[in-house]
Amino acid sequence: MIKEYEAFLKKMMIFADVLIVAGSFILAYFLRGNIYLFYKLDLFPSRVIMGAIYPLDKYLWLLLIILPVWSGLLSVQGLYESFRTKRFTNILWIIIKTGFFATLIIGTFIFIFKLTYVSRIFMFFFSAIGVGLLSLEKVILIQGFKHARPGENNYKHLLVVGTGKRAEKFVQMVKQHPEWGIKIVGLIDNEPEKMGKKVSNVEVIGLLKDIPDILHEKIVDEVVFIVPRLWLTRIEESILSCEREGIKVSVAVDLFNFKIGKLQATDLGGIPLMRLETTPGSPWELFIKRGFDIIVSLVGLVLLAPILLLTALAIKLSSRGPLFFEQERNGMNGRKFSLLKFRSMVVGAEKMQEELLALNEMDGPVFKIRNDPRMTKIGKFLRKTSLDELPQLINVLKGDMSLVGPRPPIPGEVTNYETWQRRRLSMRPGITCFWQISGRNEIDFEQWMKLDLEYIDNWSLGLDFKIFFKTIPVVLFGTGAR
């Protein structure tokens, strides 16, 4: 649970530090090459000025020695272990010692092999810049971790099944590590007399049979079973209910024969867990997906700015009311967020929906009309061209949505979902998915749900790119739009 993300964070920091050290090397080279500028500004006395520096290709091979030395010293001194709990003074001291010993080691190497062309000023610049930039990076990281979880939606919400000593130990451990970003929403037991009681100040909020309802009522990202072995025959139905809804499951037992789902061995604080996952993706793949979302949404907002402004002007000139239409939607595992669209209907359109239910052309809990009388003069054009969807790039940038993923439903629709349909909430919603490139409103509701689950079950970065690029002609030609 935490171990995988700690390992991911460690790899990311090592990679970033290697880039910083390499960047410091290049920067130091160009500073040394232009040192005469400092002399003209009287920042160095004339005796400091030495001959011209050798070409860069004479220096670059040194990175084969420098990068492993710096990276190894940082790792050996424990910089990356439990980084989020370290004090900055300890981190700074590790970086300073690394700069000193790395310079000593590399300087000795240069002396032994008589690499007289390597400038001492360059080595001084490189060490100083490396220490400075690494320290600055760590300050940014520390501040980022402090403010990374300011809102309720940014925590990992766990429902813990069990109230025994092992469960109590688990709860206490989570509370001792707020940097893990975990919130325990409640405990589950199988004895009615324990309802309302507290274990380490966490309340027992239900029985095993109540788990499906709790998953609907509360935000739950994962259910952790910390139960006696005698309970193993009792929890199968509870595990199946989590699987059906796409909620991750971890079972704190030494041995358990799962015959369903995808198993992943993990641990939290030394407690062995077997995770049952119905949503794919390693931290690296999800990191790349999120990076792609940020880059494309940023570039899209900049490049499409003229179209956004013209659309906004057209809306204002054609009808009275706000520029944007905001609607509460369900995000990943039931998180609520405000979806943004350019307004394409008259003000108060949602209140008029009750009167138009008989005209609904979609089955299931979705409401769609081909020639909706609530549309403004320009609204139909916006819907046909999908221009009304462009503000959702802001939702993508904020992290409420992804570019590719199941469309986010209205909370009222979710309450009418069948159990198997709720699993579509187990991935971050998106602007486009199989539904958009398969006919959109021309396919029925059940087929739409099955397409979303097909996407989840077969997810990969390649599939995302395929859907993304297939969406472009669909939008240009308005296929299936209403």
NORNOR-V750851 format. One record per run of one state. SS is the DSSP state (A for helix, B for strand, O for the rest). FROM is the first residue (numbers start at 1). TO is the last residue. If there is no record, write none. Layout:
SS:FROM:TO / SS:FROM:TO
This chain:
O:1:2 / A:3:33 / O:34:34 / A:35:40 / O:41:45 / A:46:48 / O:49:56 / A:57:60 / O:61:62 / A:63:76 / O:77:82 / A:83:85 / O:86:87 / A:88:112 / O:113:119 / A:120:147 / O:148:151 / A:152:154 / O:155:155 / B:156:161 / O:162:164 / A:165:176 / O:177:177 / A:178:180 / O:181:181 / B:182:189 / O:190:191 / A:192:194 / O:195:197 / B:198:199 / O:200:201 / B:202:207 / A:208:217 / O:218:221 / B:222:225 / O:226:228 / A:229:231 / O:232:235 / A:236:244 / O:245:247 / B:248:251 / O:252:261 / B:262:268 / O:269:270 / B:271:277 / O:278:282 / A:283:303 / O:304:304 / A:305:318 / O:319:323 / B:324:330 / O:331:331 / A:332:334 / O:335:335 / B:336:342 / O:343:344 / B:345:345 / O:346:348 / A:349:359 / O:360:374 / B:375:375 / O:376:378 / A:379:385 / O:386:386 / A:387:389 / O:390:391 / A:392:398 / O:399:401 / B:402:404 / O:405:410 / A:411:414 / O:415:418 / A:419:426 / O:427:429 / B:430:432 / O:433:433 / A:434:437 / O:438:439 / A:440:442 / O:443:444 / A:445:457 / O:458:460 / A:461:477 / O:478:482
